Amino acid sequence: MECICSRPGAHRYTQGVASLVPDAVSALVALGFRPQDANAMVRTLPAEGKTSEDLIRLALQGAGKK
């Protein structure tokens, strides 16, 4: 993991972007979403600079708007 400091005092630890999407999809499936729906929810989100938790949160927020 690498530390990305976006502003003084704020540290974010992220994995490589390639592993964020599958992690977020797996979490959504564990919450009860169908794999194809979870995949579609996450693949439309910009992953750069995000954590897997960020992607999960954004996907769930998007699901609540439908």
N, C-alpha and C positions, 0 to 999 in steps of 0.2 A: 504494500500500500504506500501511496505517497501522500504527503501533507500538502494541501493546497490552501494557502493563506490568502483569502480574498480581501481582507481588511485587517488592520491591527487587532490582535487579540482573538481573531476568529480562525479556528483551525477546522478544516474539513478533511476527513480521511476518505479517500475514494479508491475503489478498485478500478481496474481497467474498464473502459466503456464496453468492451466486448462481453464482459461477464455481468454487467449490470442488467441488461435486458432479460437474459434467461433467469436471473435471480428474482427480478420483479414479476415475471410471468409465473414462476413457480409459487411465489407468495400469493398471487391472485388466485391461482388454481387451488391452493390450500384453503383459501377463503370461500371456495365454492363456485368460482367462475369456471366455465368450460374452457379448456385449453385454447381453442381457436378464438374465443372471445377475449381471453386474457392477452393473448398474443397481439391481437388487433388493437387492443386498448393501449398497450405499451409501445408497440412499434411506431405509432404516430407521434410519440413524444420525443422532444429533443433530449438526448441523453448526455451530451457533452457538459461537463461541469456539475453533473448531478450525482447523487448517491442513489443506491437502489431504493432506499426509503423515500427519497424525493419522487422517484418514478412511480412507486406504489401509491403514494399520496395523490399525485397528479392524475393517475389513472382512475382512482376511486372518485376523485372530485368530478372527473369527466363522466363517469358512469352515473353519478347522481344527477347530472343535468339532462339526462335522456329521458 
